[in-house]
Structure formats: C-alpha cells, structure tokens
Amino acid sequence: MKLGRVVLLVIVFVLLASAIFGFVYYWSRPEDQAVMKEGSSVSEASESSTNSTSSEQATGQDNESPKDNSNSVEETDTVEELPAPEPIIEEPPVPELRFMAVGDIMIGRGVAMRLKKMEGVYGRAFEKISFYMNKGDVVFANLESPFTDSTHGLDKDRKIVLKAEPEAVSALKDAGINLISLSNNHIMDHYEKGLFDTMELLDQNDIKHAGGGRNIEEARKPAIMEKNGLKIAMLAYTDMAELTFAGKPYLSFAAGPEKSGVVPRKYETIRDDIQKYRDQVDLLAISLHWGVEDSFNVPVEQIEFAHRLIDDGADMILGHHPHRAQGIEIYKGKPIFYSLGNFLFDQNDKANMESFIIDMKYKGTEMVGCVAIPVRIAGKTTVEVLTGQDAVGILERQTELSRRLGTEPQTVFDKLVYK
C-alpha cells in the first residue's frame, strides 16, 4: 500500500512538472514576446488616449499646458464675426411678347356691301382668322378707310374716296387688332371730320393709333402700349401727306401747327422722333406708308432709308401702300416689312388679295422668332389662311422676293420662318 501511494505521487509530480515546463517554454519564444509586447503597447496607447481624452473633457486642458479661457472666447467671437452668406437672388424672368402685323384694311365700299348681305355683317370679315390673331399681345394694321357717317368728301371723280360705317370698328375688335396707323392717303377723304370721328371711335374701343392728329404735334405723338412688362411705341408717316387732292375745298393731308392731318415721311422728322422716344420704351416700331402701288419691287431709296432708321434705333419697319406683299428683310436682327400688302380690300387682282399675318415673338427686346402665315381675301369679304397647294404660289414668290433683299426664309408647314 505504501509502495502504491509512492508510485502515484511520483506520477502526479512528473505530470505537474511537465505542464509547468511546457507553459514556460511556450511563452518564452521570441515571436510570442513580440506579440505580447505589441499588444501591451496598443493597450497602453489606448489606455493613454482614453485617459487623455477623459482628462481633457473633464478639465478642458491638454497634457502640456493649461488652456487659456480667453482664447476660447476669442475663437467664439471670430466665428460670430464671419460675414453671413449673401442671399441668392433669382433673376426675374425675361418678359415675352407676341407682336403681329397685317396690311391695309378697307372695310367700306364693296367689302361693306357684300358683308351686309351675310349674317353677322362685319363680324364675318375676320371670323376665320380671329382665333389666331387674338393670340397676339400687339396686333398692328394700316386703316385705309376712316370710320365716319360724313357725306362731305373729296371729289370722287378726281380721287378714290373711301370710308367705312362707324359700326365696322367691331371687325377690328373681333380680330384682336389694337394698334392702327392713320398716316395714309385715305384717312382724310372726308376731311377733318372723318379723321376726328375715326380717332374718337378708336379711343372708345381702346385701339391705339398714331400718325394723325388735330395738329402736327399730336400727329407725331406715338401710340404707346404696355404689355407683359414691356412698353411698345409706334410712330407713323406717309409719302402722300403733302399732295393736294381735289375737293371743295382742295386739301393737303399734311398736318401743321394749327392744321389737322397726317405726318410726312421726312428723314429728319423721323430721326428726331426716334431720338425723343427711344429711351422711353422697350420696342419702337415705325409705320411707313410709301412705295409704288401694285408693285413687288422695293426701290433702293427705301432700302437705304429703312436701314438708316434701324441704325437710328428703330426695332422694326411696318410698310404699306403698294397693296401687295413685298419681300421681308432681317437687318441687324430687326425686321423690315417693306409692304404688308392688302389684308382686307375689294381690289380684283389675285396678287392684291394675298398677303400675310406676321407673327413675331420677342424675349425682352430681342426678336427670337418671325413667322409669315399666308392669307387671302375670299369673295372680297373674309380673310382665310392658305394651306397646301393653295399656299405654294405665294410662299415661293415671297421666298424669292426676300432672297433679293438678302434674307432667306424657310418654308415650314405652309409658313415662312425668318431668322
């Protein structure tokens, strides 16, 4: 028994000694010492960082020197003194405008006679195109027939004398026409009464007008409109003002200091008016009653004259009198319509019954689009848009006439597009 216990104790002792020896040998290897050292360093660094952070948070001081509380205040003040960011200012939108223009309107004589036989009378004249023209903010026309009930006119045997009944003004309203030139060779066919009746009727219907007046000062005043944040002015002149027409008495249409009438087309007059009003408006249109009747050709003098007016500050030239649509020129980005043709008249020649609705789009003072829509006078009573094969002839002719003036339009969906 004693021997057995001794043997058992020896075995236990040997096993315990082996375990101790293995443990010491394992942890005494060089690589293990490096790992242990690295782990110890990381642990110490972590502990140091934690202690440092805790210390700084607790005391507000770093390990090297105490923090000056005054510095902390100064830093706060510096932040407060930084300029506030400037507010973002959005640019206001550029105002947009649609300016439309058509040619001569004579709503008396044969036109009135035929319209009276139809239901609706004067409302039928523009019923087929009014939906389109009413989209315009400004819609210009040249009025060739005064609105008056006067029976005292010039000599019909020596001159074509025109007038329209006062109720015919409703046709202009229906078509959206709100800007009229009075400076032509028919507005005083019934003397000053015809002119005054017309001016009064247009005023009553809120249709702006220029080119005629009780004296030269009034006749030279522009028609001014404000649309969509833009101010538009139109001045009007005629080549026919200083002619003397037969009647009782004979009559010159030219206005004077104490004489009613219209404004002669003289360069110095127009230049001075442009200079007077240019800075007061955003867009300045010049209406010129000029040229040769029944002609497609534009005289060189007119081209040079129109260019001078654009150079002087005009934004567009609106020409009329030849009763035919002449070529369109875009000069320095400004449109020149040498003749807009007849829009409503009772003449017989086909070329005198075809013209255009001009549709210009502006962004601010810049024209960004100009489209010419072909129309014709049907039955000497109503105006209708030309499409398809009916439009081919006038589109081809107008393209060629404009090309002669150095402007090449493009045909797009039965319309001419000018750039």
C-alpha beads as a LAMMPS data file, in Angstrom:
LAMMPS data file: protein, C-alpha beads

419 atoms
418 bonds

1 atom types
1 bond types

-500.0 500.0 xlo xhi
-500.0 500.0 ylo yhi
-500.0 500.0 zlo zhi

Masses

1 110.0

Atoms # bond

1 1 1 0.000 0.000 0.000
2 1 1 2.736 2.339 0.903
3 1 1 4.551 1.489 -2.294
4 1 1 1.455 2.163 -4.367
5 1 1 0.961 5.603 -2.850
6 1 1 4.570 6.470 -3.516
7 1 1 4.234 5.492 -7.159
8 1 1 1.048 7.564 -7.520
9 1 1 2.673 10.643 -6.012
10 1 1 5.655 10.243 -8.337
11 1 1 3.349 10.109 -11.384
12 1 1 1.441 13.215 -10.282
13 1 1 4.683 15.058 -9.677
14 1 1 6.022 14.147 -13.127
15 1 1 2.801 15.306 -14.853
16 1 1 2.759 18.584 -12.962
17 1 1 6.411 19.244 -13.752
18 1 1 5.797 18.544 -17.456
19 1 1 2.889 21.011 -17.570
20 1 1 4.926 23.734 -15.901
21 1 1 7.842 23.143 -18.234
22 1 1 5.588 23.329 -21.367
23 1 1 3.955 26.560 -20.255
24 1 1 7.295 28.235 -19.600
25 1 1 8.709 27.043 -22.906
26 1 1 5.732 28.309 -24.971
27 1 1 5.687 31.835 -23.633
28 1 1 9.432 32.192 -23.737
29 1 1 9.555 32.043 -27.632
30 1 1 10.803 35.352 -29.337
31 1 1 7.790 35.802 -31.638
32 1 1 5.418 35.432 -28.754
33 1 1 7.319 38.041 -26.811
34 1 1 6.898 40.483 -29.756
35 1 1 3.182 39.844 -29.891
36 1 1 2.914 40.300 -26.197
37 1 1 4.932 43.499 -26.373
38 1 1 2.828 44.869 -29.254
39 1 1 -0.372 44.003 -27.505
40 1 1 0.906 45.672 -24.409
41 1 1 1.818 48.835 -26.383
42 1 1 -1.572 49.023 -28.058
43 1 1 -3.263 48.510 -24.766
44 1 1 -1.141 51.198 -23.149
45 1 1 -1.736 53.618 -26.038
46 1 1 -5.445 53.024 -25.933
47 1 1 -5.490 53.466 -22.207
48 1 1 -3.371 56.603 -22.507
49 1 1 -5.658 58.045 -25.192
50 1 1 -8.716 57.252 -23.184
51 1 1 -7.232 58.764 -20.090
52 1 1 -6.073 61.841 -22.004
53 1 1 -9.450 62.388 -23.607
54 1 1 -11.225 61.884 -20.340
55 1 1 -8.835 64.261 -18.666
56 1 1 -9.247 66.924 -21.338
57 1 1 -13.010 66.617 -21.299
58 1 1 -13.049 66.828 -17.566
59 1 1 -10.591 69.710 -17.139
60 1 1 -10.630 71.483 -20.551
61 1 1 -6.785 71.295 -20.502
62 1 1 -4.214 69.413 -22.622
63 1 1 -1.307 67.461 -21.160
64 1 1 1.395 70.015 -21.936
65 1 1 -0.034 73.311 -20.732
66 1 1 -3.247 74.671 -19.346
67 1 1 -5.667 76.211 -21.829
68 1 1 -6.315 79.947 -21.684
69 1 1 -10.029 80.573 -21.317
70 1 1 -9.666 83.917 -23.108
71 1 1 -8.562 82.115 -26.272
72 1 1 -11.751 80.107 -26.224
73 1 1 -13.823 83.305 -26.087
74 1 1 -11.856 84.858 -28.918
75 1 1 -12.454 81.839 -31.140
76 1 1 -16.170 82.091 -30.465
77 1 1 -16.149 85.780 -31.286
78 1 1 -14.287 85.113 -34.519
79 1 1 -16.960 82.685 -35.645
80 1 1 -19.701 85.175 -34.844
81 1 1 -17.935 87.937 -36.777
82 1 1 -17.766 85.965 -40.041
83 1 1 -19.984 87.659 -42.689
84 1 1 -23.288 85.947 -43.304
85 1 1 -23.589 84.302 -46.717
86 1 1 -25.176 86.578 -49.303
87 1 1 -28.760 85.631 -50.149
88 1 1 -29.304 84.002 -53.525
89 1 1 -31.096 86.499 -55.755
90 1 1 -33.036 84.927 -58.585
91 1 1 -33.052 86.854 -61.851
92 1 1 -36.572 87.935 -62.839
93 1 1 -37.905 86.120 -65.909
94 1 1 -37.388 87.885 -69.239
95 1 1 -40.763 89.252 -70.419
96 1 1 -42.131 87.714 -73.604
97 1 1 -44.315 89.344 -76.251
98 1 1 -46.113 88.377 -79.455
99 1 1 -46.275 91.229 -81.951
100 1 1 -48.463 90.603 -85.001
101 1 1 -48.838 92.789 -88.066
102 1 1 -51.123 92.826 -91.096
103 1 1 -51.508 95.151 -94.058
104 1 1 -54.141 97.533 -95.406
105 1 1 -57.705 97.325 -94.101
106 1 1 -60.536 98.925 -96.050
107 1 1 -63.875 97.812 -94.674
108 1 1 -66.136 100.084 -96.706
109 1 1 -67.245 100.234 -100.336
110 1 1 -67.546 96.737 -101.911
111 1 1 -66.451 94.942 -98.740
112 1 1 -69.242 96.506 -96.681
113 1 1 -71.814 95.952 -99.416
114 1 1 -71.090 92.211 -99.548
115 1 1 -70.838 91.791 -95.787
116 1 1 -74.263 93.346 -95.298
117 1 1 -75.758 90.545 -97.368
118 1 1 -74.338 87.976 -94.949
119 1 1 -75.446 87.123 -91.434
120 1 1 -73.337 88.713 -88.776
121 1 1 -72.398 91.617 -91.055
122 1 1 -68.939 92.936 -90.035
123 1 1 -68.216 90.060 -87.686
124 1 1 -67.821 87.789 -90.711
125 1 1 -64.813 89.684 -92.071
126 1 1 -62.193 88.098 -89.810
127 1 1 -64.070 85.171 -88.275
128 1 1 -61.779 82.583 -89.906
129 1 1 -58.558 84.049 -88.570
130 1 1 -59.595 85.862 -85.377
131 1 1 -58.798 82.816 -83.203
132 1 1 -55.172 83.115 -84.294
133 1 1 -54.795 86.885 -84.236
134 1 1 -56.253 87.129 -80.753
135 1 1 -53.149 85.304 -79.516
136 1 1 -51.128 88.430 -80.244
137 1 1 -50.332 90.893 -77.477
138 1 1 -49.947 93.650 -80.066
139 1 1 -51.738 93.432 -83.433
140 1 1 -50.980 96.175 -85.971
141 1 1 -52.819 97.233 -89.143
142 1 1 -52.979 100.197 -91.517
143 1 1 -56.508 101.658 -91.670
144 1 1 -57.291 102.887 -95.191
145 1 1 -60.948 103.821 -94.604
146 1 1 -61.993 106.382 -91.967
147 1 1 -64.904 105.420 -89.723
148 1 1 -67.446 108.185 -90.251
149 1 1 -71.020 108.939 -91.222
150 1 1 -69.959 112.118 -93.017
151 1 1 -71.339 112.701 -96.516
152 1 1 -68.958 115.563 -97.300
153 1 1 -65.946 114.045 -99.001
154 1 1 -63.328 114.838 -101.594
155 1 1 -64.119 114.822 -105.315
156 1 1 -64.939 111.217 -106.224
157 1 1 -64.341 111.997 -109.891
158 1 1 -60.776 113.073 -109.186
159 1 1 -59.805 110.706 -106.390
160 1 1 -60.794 107.352 -104.946
161 1 1 -62.704 108.316 -101.805
162 1 1 -63.072 105.742 -99.049
163 1 1 -64.898 105.462 -95.754
164 1 1 -66.485 102.829 -93.506
165 1 1 -69.523 102.910 -91.270
166 1 1 -68.708 103.502 -87.591
167 1 1 -70.106 100.087 -86.581
168 1 1 -67.460 98.439 -88.773
169 1 1 -64.952 99.072 -85.986
170 1 1 -66.341 95.911 -84.381
171 1 1 -64.472 93.887 -87.014
172 1 1 -61.150 95.223 -85.726
173 1 1 -62.086 94.315 -82.174
174 1 1 -63.117 90.806 -83.221
175 1 1 -59.743 90.287 -84.886
176 1 1 -57.792 91.482 -81.860
177 1 1 -56.386 94.491 -83.747
178 1 1 -55.300 97.048 -81.160
179 1 1 -52.734 99.233 -82.939
180 1 1 -53.556 101.353 -86.009
181 1 1 -51.635 103.623 -88.375
182 1 1 -53.659 106.596 -89.621
183 1 1 -50.906 108.109 -91.736
184 1 1 -52.011 107.333 -95.297
185 1 1 -53.718 108.822 -98.351
186 1 1 -57.332 107.998 -97.399
187 1 1 -57.772 108.815 -93.727
188 1 1 -58.898 112.374 -94.613
189 1 1 -61.055 111.516 -97.620
190 1 1 -63.900 113.057 -95.606
191 1 1 -61.851 115.985 -94.388
192 1 1 -61.025 116.511 -90.745
193 1 1 -64.433 115.247 -89.601
194 1 1 -63.606 111.828 -90.976
195 1 1 -60.248 111.882 -89.188
196 1 1 -61.697 113.096 -85.893
197 1 1 -64.583 110.603 -85.988
198 1 1 -62.082 107.808 -86.541
199 1 1 -59.773 108.887 -83.730
200 1 1 -62.678 109.186 -81.302
201 1 1 -64.104 105.788 -82.237
202 1 1 -60.726 104.081 -81.900
203 1 1 -60.228 105.678 -78.494
204 1 1 -63.648 104.464 -77.354
205 1 1 -62.693 100.918 -78.336
206 1 1 -59.241 101.063 -76.730
207 1 1 -57.448 100.779 -80.073
208 1 1 -54.214 102.762 -80.046
209 1 1 -53.355 104.880 -83.091
210 1 1 -50.662 107.182 -84.426
211 1 1 -49.901 109.275 -87.488
212 1 1 -52.933 111.578 -87.494
213 1 1 -53.996 114.457 -85.273
214 1 1 -55.576 117.858 -84.806
215 1 1 -52.160 119.405 -85.393
216 1 1 -48.654 118.251 -86.256
217 1 1 -47.654 117.901 -82.607
218 1 1 -50.479 115.461 -81.911
219 1 1 -49.956 113.617 -85.192
220 1 1 -46.292 112.992 -84.354
221 1 1 -47.038 111.511 -80.953
222 1 1 -46.507 107.762 -80.738
223 1 1 -49.127 105.216 -79.867
224 1 1 -47.860 103.640 -76.650
225 1 1 -48.899 100.323 -75.142
226 1 1 -47.701 98.287 -72.181
227 1 1 -47.908 94.514 -72.486
228 1 1 -46.323 91.795 -70.330
229 1 1 -43.982 94.255 -68.685
230 1 1 -42.780 95.771 -71.975
231 1 1 -43.545 99.246 -73.289
232 1 1 -44.166 99.422 -77.041
233 1 1 -44.407 102.569 -79.167
234 1 1 -45.410 103.093 -82.798
235 1 1 -44.798 106.184 -84.933
236 1 1 -46.437 106.632 -88.362
237 1 1 -45.579 108.624 -91.507
238 1 1 -46.665 108.802 -95.157
239 1 1 -45.316 109.822 -98.551
240 1 1 -48.759 111.134 -99.544
241 1 1 -49.145 113.850 -96.904
242 1 1 -48.097 116.837 -98.988
243 1 1 -50.100 116.001 -102.094
244 1 1 -53.109 118.219 -102.796
245 1 1 -56.364 116.400 -103.535
246 1 1 -59.357 117.749 -105.433
247 1 1 -62.421 118.671 -103.435
248 1 1 -64.397 121.585 -102.105
249 1 1 -62.061 122.831 -100.846
250 1 1 -58.890 121.245 -102.200
251 1 1 -56.988 119.547 -99.445
252 1 1 -53.437 118.641 -98.468
253 1 1 -53.316 115.912 -95.842
254 1 1 -50.150 117.238 -94.168
255 1 1 -50.673 118.380 -90.590
256 1 1 -49.387 121.767 -89.458
257 1 1 -49.042 123.766 -86.243
258 1 1 -52.737 124.676 -86.408
259 1 1 -53.929 122.257 -89.086
260 1 1 -55.186 118.704 -88.708
261 1 1 -53.731 115.948 -90.827
262 1 1 -51.012 113.305 -91.063
263 1 1 -47.207 113.277 -90.810
264 1 1 -44.989 113.489 -93.931
265 1 1 -42.208 110.926 -94.326
266 1 1 -39.096 113.049 -93.845
267 1 1 -35.887 111.560 -92.530
268 1 1 -35.061 114.399 -90.136
269 1 1 -38.553 114.276 -88.633
270 1 1 -38.433 110.529 -88.055
271 1 1 -34.853 110.607 -86.746
272 1 1 -35.756 113.303 -84.226
273 1 1 -38.827 111.360 -83.095
274 1 1 -36.781 108.185 -82.658
275 1 1 -34.244 110.062 -80.550
276 1 1 -37.048 111.593 -78.478
277 1 1 -38.823 108.353 -77.615
278 1 1 -36.127 105.668 -77.914
279 1 1 -35.137 105.662 -74.248
280 1 1 -38.739 105.827 -73.041
281 1 1 -39.830 102.467 -74.463
282 1 1 -38.601 98.911 -74.924
283 1 1 -39.731 98.392 -78.532
284 1 1 -40.120 101.128 -81.133
285 1 1 -41.999 100.408 -84.378
286 1 1 -42.036 102.740 -87.387
287 1 1 -45.008 102.625 -89.768
288 1 1 -44.253 103.920 -93.274
289 1 1 -46.918 104.468 -95.932
290 1 1 -44.738 104.503 -99.045
291 1 1 -43.718 102.784 -102.253
292 1 1 -45.294 102.122 -105.645
293 1 1 -48.811 100.736 -105.914
294 1 1 -49.250 97.249 -107.406
295 1 1 -45.503 96.578 -107.382
296 1 1 -43.419 93.802 -105.829
297 1 1 -40.175 95.746 -106.245
298 1 1 -38.576 97.697 -103.421
299 1 1 -36.754 100.866 -104.557
300 1 1 -33.145 101.211 -103.425
301 1 1 -34.026 104.502 -101.740
302 1 1 -36.476 102.712 -99.459
303 1 1 -33.940 100.036 -98.528
304 1 1 -31.360 102.651 -97.588
305 1 1 -33.987 104.696 -95.734
306 1 1 -35.151 101.702 -93.697
307 1 1 -31.567 100.781 -92.810
308 1 1 -30.900 104.293 -91.539
309 1 1 -33.940 104.158 -89.277
310 1 1 -32.860 100.814 -87.823
311 1 1 -29.374 102.243 -87.263
312 1 1 -31.006 105.223 -85.522
313 1 1 -32.769 102.952 -83.045
314 1 1 -35.983 101.633 -84.613
315 1 1 -36.829 98.000 -83.818
316 1 1 -38.989 97.292 -86.876
317 1 1 -40.344 98.890 -90.043
318 1 1 -44.006 98.288 -90.945
319 1 1 -44.530 99.291 -94.579
320 1 1 -47.731 99.588 -96.601
321 1 1 -49.359 101.278 -99.630
322 1 1 -48.329 99.092 -102.633
323 1 1 -51.330 96.768 -101.889
324 1 1 -49.029 93.778 -102.479
325 1 1 -46.850 91.853 -100.071
326 1 1 -43.220 92.671 -100.796
327 1 1 -40.088 90.936 -99.554
328 1 1 -39.105 90.851 -95.905
329 1 1 -35.591 91.715 -94.773
330 1 1 -33.959 90.948 -91.443
331 1 1 -31.380 93.705 -90.995
332 1 1 -29.113 93.519 -87.941
333 1 1 -31.669 91.282 -86.272
334 1 1 -34.513 93.757 -86.921
335 1 1 -37.399 93.013 -89.320
336 1 1 -38.234 95.304 -92.223
337 1 1 -41.603 94.714 -93.896
338 1 1 -41.422 96.908 -96.974
339 1 1 -45.086 96.265 -97.755
340 1 1 -47.508 94.099 -95.799
341 1 1 -49.980 94.065 -98.710
342 1 1 -53.779 94.108 -98.516
343 1 1 -55.346 92.383 -95.550
344 1 1 -58.953 93.295 -96.389
345 1 1 -59.760 95.222 -99.568
346 1 1 -62.056 94.890 -102.565
347 1 1 -59.430 95.021 -105.306
348 1 1 -59.598 92.411 -108.063
349 1 1 -56.059 91.289 -108.880
350 1 1 -55.071 87.982 -107.248
351 1 1 -51.733 89.380 -106.066
352 1 1 -53.653 92.168 -104.307
353 1 1 -55.809 89.643 -102.468
354 1 1 -52.927 87.647 -100.961
355 1 1 -50.774 88.706 -98.033
356 1 1 -49.532 87.507 -94.653
357 1 1 -50.203 87.586 -90.969
358 1 1 -46.819 88.376 -89.437
359 1 1 -46.241 86.760 -86.054
360 1 1 -43.138 87.957 -84.198
361 1 1 -42.008 86.667 -80.823
362 1 1 -39.859 88.748 -78.503
363 1 1 -37.916 87.923 -75.373
364 1 1 -37.313 91.278 -73.839
365 1 1 -36.197 93.497 -76.694
366 1 1 -34.805 90.660 -78.802
367 1 1 -36.830 89.180 -81.632
368 1 1 -36.489 85.404 -81.301
369 1 1 -38.968 84.345 -83.980
370 1 1 -40.723 85.691 -87.064
371 1 1 -43.300 83.690 -88.994
372 1 1 -45.295 84.764 -92.063
373 1 1 -48.655 82.988 -92.405
374 1 1 -50.180 83.258 -95.900
375 1 1 -53.768 84.501 -96.186
376 1 1 -56.150 85.612 -98.918
377 1 1 -59.297 87.690 -99.201
378 1 1 -62.120 85.336 -100.141
379 1 1 -65.079 86.798 -102.025
380 1 1 -63.890 90.328 -101.163
381 1 1 -65.420 89.830 -97.730
382 1 1 -63.494 87.462 -95.461
383 1 1 -59.865 86.619 -94.750
384 1 1 -58.766 82.980 -94.641
385 1 1 -55.475 81.138 -94.121
386 1 1 -53.896 79.454 -97.148
387 1 1 -52.648 75.885 -96.804
388 1 1 -51.426 73.053 -99.004
389 1 1 -51.424 73.666 -102.726
390 1 1 -53.226 76.996 -102.290
391 1 1 -50.227 78.357 -100.391
392 1 1 -47.471 77.215 -102.757
393 1 1 -47.552 80.188 -105.129
394 1 1 -47.387 82.972 -102.568
395 1 1 -44.779 81.141 -100.473
396 1 1 -42.476 80.654 -103.455
397 1 1 -42.900 84.255 -104.583
398 1 1 -42.291 85.662 -101.118
399 1 1 -39.208 83.497 -100.682
400 1 1 -37.724 84.887 -103.884
401 1 1 -38.628 88.496 -103.005
402 1 1 -36.994 88.146 -99.588
403 1 1 -33.936 86.451 -101.082
404 1 1 -33.376 89.529 -103.258
405 1 1 -33.135 91.516 -100.033
406 1 1 -30.504 89.187 -98.604
407 1 1 -32.846 87.229 -96.334
408 1 1 -33.555 83.525 -96.865
409 1 1 -36.741 82.259 -95.173
410 1 1 -37.540 78.591 -94.649
411 1 1 -40.877 77.015 -95.522
412 1 1 -42.252 75.061 -92.569
413 1 1 -45.802 73.661 -92.600
414 1 1 -47.167 76.194 -95.121
415 1 1 -45.498 79.123 -93.337
416 1 1 -42.335 81.134 -93.875
417 1 1 -39.895 81.255 -90.974
418 1 1 -37.459 84.173 -90.840
419 1 1 -34.312 84.243 -88.694

Bonds

1 1 1 2
2 1 2 3
3 1 3 4
4 1 4 5
5 1 5 6
6 1 6 7
7 1 7 8
8 1 8 9
9 1 9 10
10 1 10 11
11 1 11 12
12 1 12 13
13 1 13 14
14 1 14 15
15 1 15 16
16 1 16 17
17 1 17 18
18 1 18 19
19 1 19 20
20 1 20 21
21 1 21 22
22 1 22 23
23 1 23 24
24 1 24 25
25 1 25 26
26 1 26 27
27 1 27 28
28 1 28 29
29 1 29 30
30 1 30 31
31 1 31 32
32 1 32 33
33 1 33 34
34 1 34 35
35 1 35 36
36 1 36 37
37 1 37 38
38 1 38 39
39 1 39 40
40 1 40 41
41 1 41 42
42 1 42 43
43 1 43 44
44 1 44 45
45 1 45 46
46 1 46 47
47 1 47 48
48 1 48 49
49 1 49 50
50 1 50 51
51 1 51 52
52 1 52 53
53 1 53 54
54 1 54 55
55 1 55 56
56 1 56 57
57 1 57 58
58 1 58 59
59 1 59 60
60 1 60 61
61 1 61 62
62 1 62 63
63 1 63 64
64 1 64 65
65 1 65 66
66 1 66 67
67 1 67 68
68 1 68 69
69 1 69 70
70 1 70 71
71 1 71 72
72 1 72 73
73 1 73 74
74 1 74 75
75 1 75 76
76 1 76 77
77 1 77 78
78 1 78 79
79 1 79 80
80 1 80 81
81 1 81 82
82 1 82 83
83 1 83 84
84 1 84 85
85 1 85 86
86 1 86 87
87 1 87 88
88 1 88 89
89 1 89 90
90 1 90 91
91 1 91 92
92 1 92 93
93 1 93 94
94 1 94 95
95 1 95 96
96 1 96 97
97 1 97 98
98 1 98 99
99 1 99 100
100 1 100 101
101 1 101 102
102 1 102 103
103 1 103 104
104 1 104 105
105 1 105 106
106 1 106 107
107 1 107 108
108 1 108 109
109 1 109 110
110 1 110 111
111 1 111 112
112 1 112 113
113 1 113 114
114 1 114 115
115 1 115 116
116 1 116 117
117 1 117 118
118 1 118 119
119 1 119 120
120 1 120 121
121 1 121 122
122 1 122 123
123 1 123 124
124 1 124 125
125 1 125 126
126 1 126 127
127 1 127 128
128 1 128 129
129 1 129 130
130 1 130 131
131 1 131 132
132 1 132 133
133 1 133 134
134 1 134 135
135 1 135 136
136 1 136 137
137 1 137 138
138 1 138 139
139 1 139 140
140 1 140 141
141 1 141 142
142 1 142 143
143 1 143 144
144 1 144 145
145 1 145 146
146 1 146 147
147 1 147 148
148 1 148 149
149 1 149 150
150 1 150 151
151 1 151 152
152 1 152 153
153 1 153 154
154 1 154 155
155 1 155 156
156 1 156 157
157 1 157 158
158 1 158 159
159 1 159 160
160 1 160 161
161 1 161 162
162 1 162 163
163 1 163 164
164 1 164 165
165 1 165 166
166 1 166 167
167 1 167 168
168 1 168 169
169 1 169 170
170 1 170 171
171 1 171 172
172 1 172 173
173 1 173 174
174 1 174 175
175 1 175 176
176 1 176 177
177 1 177 178
178 1 178 179
179 1 179 180
180 1 180 181
181 1 181 182
182 1 182 183
183 1 183 184
184 1 184 185
185 1 185 186
186 1 186 187
187 1 187 188
188 1 188 189
189 1 189 190
190 1 190 191
191 1 191 192
192 1 192 193
193 1 193 194
194 1 194 195
195 1 195 196
196 1 196 197
197 1 197 198
198 1 198 199
199 1 199 200
200 1 200 201
201 1 201 202
202 1 202 203
203 1 203 204
204 1 204 205
205 1 205 206
206 1 206 207
207 1 207 208
208 1 208 209
209 1 209 210
210 1 210 211
211 1 211 212
212 1 212 213
213 1 213 214
214 1 214 215
215 1 215 216
216 1 216 217
217 1 217 218
218 1 218 219
219 1 219 220
220 1 220 221
221 1 221 222
222 1 222 223
223 1 223 224
224 1 224 225
225 1 225 226
226 1 226 227
227 1 227 228
228 1 228 229
229 1 229 230
230 1 230 231
231 1 231 232
232 1 232 233
233 1 233 234
234 1 234 235
235 1 235 236
236 1 236 237
237 1 237 238
238 1 238 239
239 1 239 240
240 1 240 241
241 1 241 242
242 1 242 243
243 1 243 244
244 1 244 245
245 1 245 246
246 1 246 247
247 1 247 248
248 1 248 249
249 1 249 250
250 1 250 251
251 1 251 252
252 1 252 253
253 1 253 254
254 1 254 255
255 1 255 256
256 1 256 257
257 1 257 258
258 1 258 259
259 1 259 260
260 1 260 261
261 1 261 262
262 1 262 263
263 1 263 264
264 1 264 265
265 1 265 266
266 1 266 267
267 1 267 268
268 1 268 269
269 1 269 270
270 1 270 271
271 1 271 272
272 1 272 273
273 1 273 274
274 1 274 275
275 1 275 276
276 1 276 277
277 1 277 278
278 1 278 279
279 1 279 280
280 1 280 281
281 1 281 282
282 1 282 283
283 1 283 284
284 1 284 285
285 1 285 286
286 1 286 287
287 1 287 288
288 1 288 289
289 1 289 290
290 1 290 291
291 1 291 292
292 1 292 293
293 1 293 294
294 1 294 295
295 1 295 296
296 1 296 297
297 1 297 298
298 1 298 299
299 1 299 300
300 1 300 301
301 1 301 302
302 1 302 303
303 1 303 304
304 1 304 305
305 1 305 306
306 1 306 307
307 1 307 308
308 1 308 309
309 1 309 310
310 1 310 311
311 1 311 312
312 1 312 313
313 1 313 314
314 1 314 315
315 1 315 316
316 1 316 317
317 1 317 318
318 1 318 319
319 1 319 320
320 1 320 321
321 1 321 322
322 1 322 323
323 1 323 324
324 1 324 325
325 1 325 326
326 1 326 327
327 1 327 328
328 1 328 329
329 1 329 330
330 1 330 331
331 1 331 332
332 1 332 333
333 1 333 334
334 1 334 335
335 1 335 336
336 1 336 337
337 1 337 338
338 1 338 339
339 1 339 340
340 1 340 341
341 1 341 342
342 1 342 343
343 1 343 344
344 1 344 345
345 1 345 346
346 1 346 347
347 1 347 348
348 1 348 349
349 1 349 350
350 1 350 351
351 1 351 352
352 1 352 353
353 1 353 354
354 1 354 355
355 1 355 356
356 1 356 357
357 1 357 358
358 1 358 359
359 1 359 360
360 1 360 361
361 1 361 362
362 1 362 363
363 1 363 364
364 1 364 365
365 1 365 366
366 1 366 367
367 1 367 368
368 1 368 369
369 1 369 370
370 1 370 371
371 1 371 372
372 1 372 373
373 1 373 374
374 1 374 375
375 1 375 376
376 1 376 377
377 1 377 378
378 1 378 379
379 1 379 380
380 1 380 381
381 1 381 382
382 1 382 383
383 1 383 384
384 1 384 385
385 1 385 386
386 1 386 387
387 1 387 388
388 1 388 389
389 1 389 390
390 1 390 391
391 1 391 392
392 1 392 393
393 1 393 394
394 1 394 395
395 1 395 396
396 1 396 397
397 1 397 398
398 1 398 399
399 1 399 400
400 1 400 401
401 1 401 402
402 1 402 403
403 1 403 404
404 1 404 405
405 1 405 406
406 1 406 407
407 1 407 408
408 1 408 409
409 1 409 410
410 1 410 411
411 1 411 412
412 1 412 413
413 1 413 414
414 1 414 415
415 1 415 416
416 1 416 417
417 1 417 418
418 1 418 419
